[in-house]
Amino acid sequence: MEQVGGGEGAFPKPSKVRNDLSGQVAGPAIQAGAIHGDVNITMTGSRPAVEATEEALAEELRRSSQIWRARFSSVDLVNLPRVAMLSQGNAVAAAARRAGLDTTRPFSGQGMAPGEFVRIVRPLFETWDAEAVTLCERTAEKVHRGLLVSFEGAMRCNNPPEVPLREPTGVLTKDPHLILRIGARKVVITFDPRWLTTSTATTTLHEAARESLTFSGIGTVASVSERGQIRISALVFGQPETALQAQFEYVKKSAIPAPAGLSSADFRNELTRSELSQLRSNRSRERETVSHKSIALLFDEDEVLPGQIDRDVLTQISRVVPEYRRDVGVAVASLFFNGQGVTAADIAAHFLAREPALWKTLTVPGLSTLIGSYNLAVSTVSGLSSEQVKDLHEAVSESVTSYLGCVEVDRKLPLHDQLLPPSDDYHVIGSELRLVYSAARRIVDEANGEDLDAPLNEWREVGLFRSVEWEEDLQQSATEEQEASMLIEAWLNAQPE
């Protein structure tokens, strides 16, 4: 190594090191330098554009994924062997066994069992949790082979299946398939006709060969051609139920007269894209009022831990209601629908019907399915404006997986008065959270040796509110004291002289 300068203080001149990569690295480069005998390594440059693009694509598809559920008027195809690969497939297989199907054989030739299977499986698809990418113009150019997608639209059927139903040949010009147009892109939906559920499904596909019919379903992307044609292998498809069909089914099965205040909108199929867009259009034309509303939010009670609904609802309230406007009451309870000889549809209709119409995201068919499928919990929220009700629904929908929908509360309706919690558990004023208690509740807690500071401390640790205090529900306390005095008086009057 050469020296720079002369004398004892001369510094050694570093020898030249040739960098064979110099000028040849287009992406990130590693630089190393000697610092007092150590090696300092740094990474310079940005990440490869290809990697960034792939990450952006994956993120876009993730955001486009959502839970697929469908309310069918007819379930036309269920490919049992392939549906079994989905995490939700166990429920479908159980429905097949319950219907008496031989799950190792296609539906044809199994008598009435396929029809019974369709009857059992239809409501299952309304409560499925299959997460799939919704196929639309925004996502069509991004999907790739192997991706689970949901599809819906007006379709034509090429090569409709003939009886006896046969295994696909693998030649598209010979095999039955549906054609869906998404913008300028052609989507081919292939299916194994042996797994068409009934002869009616075969007839429907022949109708679709003559004119477009709407189908909805879920399947796996089998290929994407260089020209952008997408081929999907269908797992399940059928025709979405219309509002008219749902209303007719309700009237046919109802055990009691229909309540006043129901309209066709209360029977819409909120699980289809066409109905959803119409709903948004109708809501945009609704006249806003300044009056405050109460709302009942429904949840799947089996999917939550104790206290989770309370935290979720209060968290979203703190997001959507400005602090200076907060004067909100909240209650949480289990929701028990007692049929007492009437159908779930009757209960749903009377819970949702009013003139003028209640604001709601639930429908009569949808709530009927929830009543029969879930253990339900409810959170009532009072003191919201019309706009805040909508914002709260959207916020809870985005962040809480156990959330099922909501309806405006009217205590004058008998079912609302009987089934919804009668008093608040929480009172939110500005930045303060107040835990509501009544005299009787406090006496019971003290008698049981409850730590009265524990609930306060738990909420203070959450950190949502600047202060957390107790608040007595004076009206409820007065009611409880009156009831207690009446009981005591009745007991005294019953005592012998």
C-alpha positions as CSV (number, residue, x, y, z in Angstrom):
1,M,0.0,0.0,0.0
2,E,1.4,3.4,-1.0
3,Q,1.7,6.4,1.4
4,V,0.3,9.8,0.8
5,G,2.7,12.6,1.9
6,G,5.9,12.2,3.8
7,G,7.0,11.9,7.4
8,E,5.7,10.0,10.3
9,G,2.1,11.3,9.9
10,A,1.7,10.2,6.4
11,F,-1.5,8.4,5.6
12,P,-1.5,5.1,3.7
13,K,-2.9,5.6,0.2
14,P,-5.6,3.0,-0.4
15,S,-5.0,0.7,-3.4
16,K,-7.5,0.9,-6.2
17,V,-10.1,-1.8,-6.1
18,R,-11.9,-2.6,-9.4
19,N,-15.7,-2.9,-9.1
20,D,-16.8,-5.4,-11.8
21,L,-20.4,-4.5,-11.2
22,S,-19.9,-0.8,-11.7
23,G,-22.4,0.7,-14.2
24,Q,-24.0,-2.7,-14.6
25,V,-26.5,-2.8,-11.8
26,A,-29.9,-1.4,-12.7
27,G,-31.7,-2.3,-9.4
28,P,-30.6,-2.1,-5.7
29,A,-26.8,-2.2,-5.2
30,I,-24.7,-3.2,-2.3
31,Q,-21.8,-0.9,-1.3
32,A,-19.1,-1.9,1.1
33,G,-16.4,0.2,2.5
34,A,-13.5,-0.3,5.1
35,I,-14.0,1.8,8.2
36,H,-11.3,1.3,10.8
37,G,-10.9,-2.4,9.8
38,D,-14.7,-3.1,9.8
39,V,-16.9,-3.5,6.8
40,N,-19.8,-1.2,6.4
41,I,-22.5,-2.5,4.0
42,T,-25.4,-0.4,2.7
43,M,-28.2,-1.1,0.3
44,T,-29.0,1.6,-2.2
45,G,-31.6,2.0,-4.9
46,S,-35.3,1.1,-5.0
47,R,-36.9,-2.3,-5.0
48,P,-37.4,-3.9,-8.4
49,A,-40.4,-2.5,-10.3
50,V,-41.7,-6.0,-11.0
51,E,-41.7,-6.9,-7.3
52,A,-43.5,-3.7,-6.4
53,T,-46.1,-4.3,-9.2
54,E,-46.7,-7.8,-7.9
55,E,-47.2,-6.6,-4.4
56,A,-49.6,-3.9,-5.6
57,L,-51.5,-6.5,-7.6
58,A,-51.8,-8.8,-4.6
59,E,-53.0,-5.9,-2.4
60,E,-55.6,-4.9,-5.0
61,L,-56.9,-8.4,-5.2
62,R,-57.0,-8.6,-1.4
63,R,-59.1,-5.5,-1.2
64,S,-61.4,-6.9,-3.9
65,S,-61.9,-10.1,-1.9
66,Q,-65.1,-10.3,0.1
67,I,-67.3,-12.9,1.6
68,W,-69.4,-14.5,-1.1
69,R,-73.0,-15.3,-0.2
70,A,-76.0,-15.9,-2.4
71,R,-79.7,-16.2,-2.1
72,F,-80.8,-18.4,-5.0
73,S,-84.2,-19.1,-6.4
74,S,-82.7,-22.3,-7.8
75,V,-79.4,-23.9,-7.1
76,D,-78.5,-25.3,-10.5
77,L,-75.0,-26.8,-10.0
78,V,-73.0,-28.0,-7.0
79,N,-69.8,-29.8,-7.8
80,L,-69.7,-31.8,-4.6
81,P,-66.1,-33.3,-5.0
82,R,-64.6,-29.8,-5.7
83,V,-66.7,-27.9,-3.1
84,A,-65.4,-30.3,-0.5
85,M,-62.0,-28.6,-1.0
86,L,-63.3,-25.4,0.4
87,S,-63.3,-24.8,4.2
88,Q,-67.1,-24.3,4.0
89,G,-67.5,-27.6,2.1
90,N,-68.3,-29.6,5.2
91,A,-71.7,-28.0,5.6
92,V,-72.6,-28.8,2.0
93,A,-71.4,-32.4,2.4
94,A,-73.5,-32.7,5.6
95,A,-76.6,-31.4,3.6
96,A,-76.0,-34.0,1.0
97,R,-75.8,-36.8,3.6
98,R,-78.9,-35.4,5.3
99,A,-80.8,-35.5,2.0
100,G,-79.8,-39.2,1.5
101,L,-77.5,-38.6,-1.4
102,D,-74.7,-41.0,-2.3
103,T,-71.9,-38.3,-2.4
104,T,-69.7,-40.6,-4.5
105,R,-72.1,-40.4,-7.4
106,P,-73.5,-37.5,-9.4
107,F,-77.1,-36.4,-8.8
108,S,-78.6,-38.1,-11.8
109,G,-80.4,-41.3,-11.0
110,Q,-80.7,-40.6,-7.3
111,G,-84.5,-40.1,-7.2
112,M,-85.9,-37.3,-5.0
113,A,-82.7,-36.9,-3.0
114,P,-81.2,-34.2,-5.2
115,G,-84.4,-32.1,-4.8
116,E,-84.2,-32.5,-1.0
117,F,-80.5,-31.5,-1.1
118,V,-81.4,-28.3,-3.0
119,R,-84.0,-27.4,-0.4
120,I,-81.5,-27.9,2.5
121,V,-78.5,-26.3,0.8
122,R,-80.2,-23.1,-0.4
123,P,-80.1,-21.3,3.0
124,L,-76.6,-22.5,3.5
125,F,-75.3,-20.3,0.7
126,E,-76.9,-17.3,2.4
127,T,-74.6,-17.7,5.4
128,W,-71.4,-18.9,3.7
129,D,-68.1,-17.4,4.6
130,A,-66.2,-18.2,1.4
131,E,-63.9,-15.4,0.6
132,A,-63.5,-14.7,-3.1
133,V,-62.5,-12.0,-5.5
134,T,-65.5,-10.3,-7.1
135,L,-65.1,-10.6,-10.8
136,C,-65.8,-7.1,-12.4
137,E,-64.2,-4.7,-14.8
138,R,-61.8,-3.5,-12.1
139,T,-60.5,-7.0,-11.2
140,A,-60.9,-8.9,-14.5
141,E,-57.5,-7.7,-15.8
142,K,-55.8,-8.7,-12.5
143,V,-57.0,-12.3,-11.8
144,H,-54.7,-15.2,-12.3
145,R,-54.9,-19.0,-12.5
146,G,-56.1,-20.7,-9.3
147,L,-57.8,-17.7,-7.8
148,L,-61.3,-18.2,-6.2
149,V,-63.7,-15.7,-7.8
150,S,-67.4,-15.0,-7.6
151,F,-69.3,-14.0,-10.7
152,E,-72.8,-12.7,-11.6
153,G,-74.5,-11.4,-14.7
154,A,-76.6,-12.1,-17.7
155,M,-75.2,-15.1,-19.5
156,R,-75.8,-17.3,-22.5
157,C,-75.2,-21.0,-22.6
158,N,-73.3,-22.7,-25.4
159,N,-73.7,-26.4,-26.1
160,P,-76.5,-26.9,-23.4
161,P,-76.2,-30.4,-21.9
162,E,-78.2,-33.3,-23.2
163,V,-79.6,-36.2,-21.2
164,P,-78.0,-38.5,-20.2
165,L,-75.5,-36.1,-18.7
166,R,-71.9,-36.9,-19.5
167,E,-68.5,-36.1,-18.3
168,P,-66.9,-33.1,-20.1
169,T,-64.6,-34.0,-23.0
170,G,-62.2,-31.1,-22.3
171,V,-63.0,-29.6,-25.8
172,L,-64.7,-26.3,-25.4
173,T,-66.5,-26.5,-28.7
174,K,-68.2,-29.6,-27.5
175,D,-68.7,-29.1,-23.8
176,P,-71.5,-27.0,-22.2
177,H,-70.4,-23.6,-20.9
178,L,-71.7,-20.2,-19.9
179,I,-70.5,-16.9,-21.6
180,L,-70.3,-13.8,-19.5
181,R,-69.2,-10.4,-20.8
182,I,-67.3,-8.0,-18.5
183,G,-66.6,-4.9,-20.4
184,A,-64.7,-5.9,-23.6
185,R,-63.5,-9.1,-21.9
186,K,-65.0,-12.5,-22.5
187,V,-65.4,-14.9,-19.5
188,V,-66.1,-18.6,-20.2
189,I,-67.6,-20.5,-17.3
190,T,-67.2,-24.3,-17.7
191,F,-68.9,-26.9,-15.6
192,D,-69.3,-30.6,-15.2
193,P,-73.0,-31.3,-16.2
194,R,-73.1,-34.4,-14.1
195,W,-73.3,-32.2,-11.1
196,L,-76.4,-30.3,-12.3
197,T,-78.8,-30.7,-9.4
198,T,-82.1,-31.4,-11.1
199,S,-83.7,-31.8,-14.5
200,T,-85.0,-28.2,-14.1
201,A,-81.4,-27.0,-14.1
202,T,-80.8,-28.6,-17.5
203,T,-84.0,-27.0,-18.8
204,T,-82.9,-23.6,-17.5
205,L,-79.6,-23.9,-19.4
206,H,-81.4,-24.7,-22.6
207,E,-83.4,-21.5,-22.0
208,A,-80.1,-19.7,-21.6
209,A,-79.1,-20.9,-25.0
210,R,-82.0,-19.0,-26.5
211,E,-81.8,-15.8,-24.4
212,S,-79.6,-14.4,-21.7
213,L,-80.4,-15.4,-18.1
214,T,-78.8,-14.1,-14.9
215,F,-76.6,-16.6,-13.0
216,S,-74.6,-16.1,-9.9
217,G,-71.9,-18.4,-8.5
218,I,-68.4,-19.1,-7.4
219,G,-65.5,-20.9,-9.1
220,T,-61.8,-21.2,-9.7
221,V,-59.9,-19.4,-12.5
222,A,-58.6,-22.1,-14.8
223,S,-56.8,-20.0,-17.3
224,V,-56.2,-16.4,-18.6
225,S,-55.3,-16.3,-22.3
226,E,-52.9,-13.8,-23.8
227,R,-55.9,-12.0,-25.4
228,G,-57.4,-11.6,-21.9
229,Q,-60.1,-14.3,-22.1
230,I,-60.8,-15.8,-18.6
231,R,-61.9,-19.3,-18.2
232,I,-63.5,-20.3,-14.8
233,S,-64.3,-23.7,-13.6
234,A,-67.6,-23.4,-11.7
235,L,-68.1,-24.9,-8.2
236,V,-71.6,-23.6,-7.6
237,F,-74.0,-21.5,-9.6
238,G,-77.7,-20.8,-9.7
239,Q,-80.3,-18.1,-10.5
240,P,-80.6,-15.3,-7.8
241,E,-84.0,-14.9,-6.2
242,T,-85.9,-11.9,-7.2
243,A,-87.9,-9.6,-4.8
244,L,-91.2,-10.9,-6.4
245,Q,-90.2,-14.5,-5.9
246,A,-89.3,-13.8,-2.2
247,Q,-92.5,-11.9,-1.6
248,F,-94.6,-14.8,-3.1
249,E,-92.7,-17.4,-0.9
250,Y,-93.4,-15.3,2.2
251,V,-97.1,-15.0,1.5
252,K,-97.4,-18.7,0.7
253,K,-95.8,-19.8,3.9
254,S,-97.0,-17.1,6.3
255,A,-99.1,-18.3,9.2
256,I,-100.4,-14.9,10.2
257,P,-101.6,-11.8,8.2
258,A,-98.8,-9.7,6.8
259,P,-98.1,-6.5,8.7
260,A,-98.7,-3.1,7.2
261,G,-95.7,-1.2,5.9
262,L,-93.9,-3.9,3.9
263,S,-92.9,-3.1,0.3
264,S,-91.1,-5.0,-2.5
265,A,-87.8,-3.4,-1.1
266,D,-88.2,-5.5,2.0
267,F,-87.9,-8.6,-0.1
268,R,-85.0,-7.5,-2.3
269,N,-82.1,-9.8,-2.8
270,E,-79.4,-7.8,-1.0
271,L,-76.8,-10.4,-1.8
272,T,-76.8,-9.6,-5.5
273,R,-74.9,-6.8,-7.2
274,S,-78.0,-5.5,-9.1
275,E,-80.1,-5.2,-6.0
276,L,-77.3,-3.6,-4.1
277,S,-76.8,-0.9,-6.7
278,Q,-80.5,-0.2,-6.8
279,L,-80.5,0.1,-3.0
280,R,-77.7,2.6,-3.0
281,S,-79.6,4.6,-5.7
282,N,-82.8,4.6,-3.6
283,R,-80.9,5.7,-0.5
284,S,-79.2,8.6,-2.3
285,R,-82.7,10.0,-3.0
286,E,-83.9,9.6,0.6
287,R,-84.9,12.9,2.3
288,E,-82.6,13.6,5.2
289,T,-84.1,14.7,8.5
290,V,-82.5,16.3,11.5
291,S,-84.3,14.1,14.0
292,H,-82.3,11.5,16.0
293,K,-82.7,7.8,15.5
294,S,-82.1,4.6,17.4
295,I,-80.6,1.6,15.6
296,A,-80.4,-2.1,16.4
297,L,-77.2,-3.8,15.1
298,L,-77.3,-7.6,14.9
299,F,-74.3,-9.9,15.4
300,D,-73.4,-13.6,15.3
301,E,-73.1,-14.2,19.0
302,D,-71.1,-17.4,18.5
303,E,-68.3,-15.5,16.8
304,V,-67.6,-13.0,19.6
305,L,-66.0,-13.0,23.0
306,P,-67.7,-11.5,26.1
307,G,-67.5,-7.7,25.9
308,Q,-66.3,-7.7,22.3
309,I,-69.5,-6.3,20.8
310,D,-69.4,-3.5,23.4
311,R,-65.9,-2.5,22.4
312,D,-66.5,-2.8,18.7
313,V,-69.6,-0.7,18.7
314,L,-68.2,2.0,21.0
315,T,-65.0,2.1,19.0
316,Q,-66.9,2.7,15.7
317,I,-69.2,5.3,17.5
318,S,-66.0,7.2,18.4
319,R,-65.1,7.2,14.7
320,V,-68.3,8.3,13.1
321,V,-69.9,10.7,15.7
322,P,-68.0,13.9,16.2
323,E,-67.0,14.4,19.8
324,Y,-68.8,17.7,20.2
325,R,-72.1,16.0,19.1
326,R,-71.9,12.8,21.1
327,D,-74.9,12.1,23.4
328,V,-75.4,8.5,22.6
329,G,-76.9,5.5,24.5
330,V,-75.7,2.0,23.9
331,A,-77.0,-1.4,25.1
332,V,-75.9,-5.0,24.3
333,A,-77.9,-8.2,24.8
334,S,-78.7,-11.6,23.4
335,L,-81.6,-11.5,21.0
336,F,-84.1,-14.3,21.4
337,F,-86.8,-14.7,18.7
338,N,-89.6,-17.0,20.1
339,G,-91.6,-18.4,17.3
340,Q,-94.7,-19.5,19.3
341,G,-96.2,-21.2,16.3
342,V,-95.3,-18.7,13.6
343,T,-92.6,-18.9,11.0
344,A,-89.3,-17.2,11.0
345,A,-90.5,-15.2,8.0
346,D,-93.5,-14.0,10.1
347,I,-91.2,-12.8,12.9
348,A,-88.9,-11.1,10.4
349,A,-91.7,-9.3,8.7
350,H,-93.2,-8.0,11.9
351,F,-89.8,-7.0,13.2
352,L,-89.0,-4.9,10.0
353,A,-92.4,-3.6,9.0
354,R,-93.7,-0.1,9.7
355,E,-95.4,2.9,8.0
356,P,-93.5,5.0,7.2
357,A,-90.8,2.5,6.4
358,L,-87.9,1.9,8.9
359,W,-84.4,2.5,7.8
360,K,-82.8,-0.9,7.5
361,T,-80.2,-3.0,5.8
362,L,-82.0,-6.3,6.6
363,T,-84.7,-7.8,4.5
364,V,-87.5,-10.3,5.3
365,P,-85.8,-13.2,3.6
366,G,-82.4,-12.3,5.0
367,L,-83.5,-11.9,8.6
368,S,-85.6,-15.1,8.3
369,T,-82.3,-17.0,7.4
370,L,-80.4,-15.3,10.2
371,I,-83.1,-16.3,12.8
372,G,-82.8,-19.9,11.6
373,S,-79.0,-20.0,11.3
374,Y,-77.5,-18.0,14.1
375,N,-77.6,-17.3,17.8
376,L,-78.1,-13.6,17.6
377,A,-76.9,-10.7,19.7
378,V,-78.0,-7.1,19.4
379,S,-76.6,-3.7,20.2
380,T,-79.0,-0.8,20.3
381,V,-77.6,2.7,19.7
382,S,-79.7,5.8,20.3
383,G,-79.1,9.5,19.6
384,L,-77.7,9.3,16.1
385,S,-78.6,11.4,13.1
386,S,-79.8,9.7,9.8
387,E,-76.3,10.2,8.3
388,Q,-74.6,8.9,11.4
389,V,-76.8,5.8,11.3
390,K,-75.5,5.0,7.7
391,D,-71.9,5.8,8.7
392,L,-72.1,3.6,11.7
393,H,-73.5,0.7,9.6
394,E,-70.7,1.1,7.0
395,A,-68.0,1.4,9.7
396,V,-69.1,-1.7,11.5
397,S,-69.5,-3.6,8.2
398,E,-65.9,-2.9,7.3
399,S,-64.3,-3.7,10.7
400,V,-66.5,-6.4,12.5
401,T,-66.7,-9.8,10.9
402,S,-69.6,-11.0,13.1
403,Y,-71.8,-8.1,12.1
404,L,-75.0,-9.1,10.2
405,G,-77.0,-6.0,9.5
406,C,-79.2,-3.4,11.2
407,V,-82.7,-1.9,11.5
408,E,-84.0,1.4,12.9
409,V,-85.6,1.0,16.3
410,D,-89.2,2.0,17.0
411,R,-90.3,1.2,20.6
412,K,-94.0,1.4,19.5
413,L,-93.6,-1.8,17.5
414,P,-94.5,-4.7,19.8
415,L,-91.6,-6.9,18.8
416,H,-89.1,-4.1,19.3
417,D,-90.5,-3.4,22.7
418,Q,-90.4,-7.1,23.7
419,L,-87.1,-8.2,22.2
420,L,-84.7,-5.2,22.4
421,P,-82.8,-4.3,25.6
422,P,-85.1,-1.9,27.6
423,S,-82.3,0.3,29.0
424,D,-78.8,1.5,28.1
425,D,-75.6,-0.1,29.4
426,Y,-73.5,2.9,28.3
427,H,-73.9,6.7,27.9
428,V,-71.4,8.5,25.7
429,I,-71.2,12.3,26.2
430,G,-68.4,14.1,24.3
431,S,-65.2,12.4,25.4
432,E,-66.7,10.8,28.5
433,L,-68.0,7.2,28.8
434,R,-70.5,6.6,31.5
435,L,-71.4,3.1,32.7
436,V,-75.1,3.0,33.5
437,Y,-76.4,1.3,36.5
438,S,-79.7,1.1,38.4
439,A,-80.5,0.7,42.1
440,A,-81.5,-2.9,41.9
441,R,-78.5,-3.8,39.7
442,R,-76.1,-2.1,42.2
443,I,-77.6,-3.9,45.1
444,V,-77.2,-7.3,43.4
445,D,-73.6,-6.5,42.4
446,E,-72.7,-5.5,46.0
447,A,-74.4,-8.5,47.4
448,N,-72.4,-10.7,45.1
449,G,-69.1,-9.0,46.2
450,E,-68.5,-7.5,42.8
451,D,-65.5,-5.1,42.4
452,L,-67.4,-1.9,41.4
453,D,-64.1,-0.3,40.2
454,A,-63.2,-3.2,37.9
455,P,-65.4,-2.2,34.9
456,L,-64.2,1.4,35.2
457,N,-60.6,0.4,35.1
458,E,-61.1,-2.0,32.2
459,W,-62.5,0.8,30.1
460,R,-59.9,3.3,31.2
461,E,-57.2,0.9,30.0
462,V,-58.9,0.7,26.6
463,G,-58.2,4.4,26.2
464,L,-61.1,5.3,23.9
465,F,-62.4,8.0,26.2
466,R,-60.8,10.7,28.4
467,S,-62.8,9.8,31.4
468,V,-65.0,6.8,32.5
469,E,-67.5,7.2,35.3
470,W,-70.7,5.6,36.7
471,E,-74.1,7.0,35.9
472,E,-77.3,6.0,37.6
473,D,-80.4,5.4,35.4
474,L,-82.8,7.3,37.7
475,Q,-85.9,6.3,35.7
476,Q,-85.0,2.6,35.9
477,S,-84.2,2.9,39.6
478,A,-87.5,4.5,40.2
479,T,-89.3,1.8,38.3
480,E,-87.5,-0.9,40.2
481,E,-88.2,0.7,43.6
482,Q,-91.9,0.9,42.7
483,E,-92.0,-2.7,41.7
484,A,-90.2,-3.7,44.9
485,S,-92.6,-1.8,47.0
486,M,-95.6,-3.4,45.3
487,L,-94.1,-6.8,45.9
488,I,-93.5,-6.1,49.6
489,E,-97.0,-4.7,49.9
490,A,-98.5,-7.8,48.3
491,W,-96.4,-10.0,50.6
492,L,-97.6,-8.1,53.7
493,N,-101.3,-8.3,52.6
494,A,-100.9,-12.0,52.2
495,Q,-99.7,-12.5,55.8
496,P,-102.3,-13.8,58.3
497,E,-103.6,-11.3,61.0
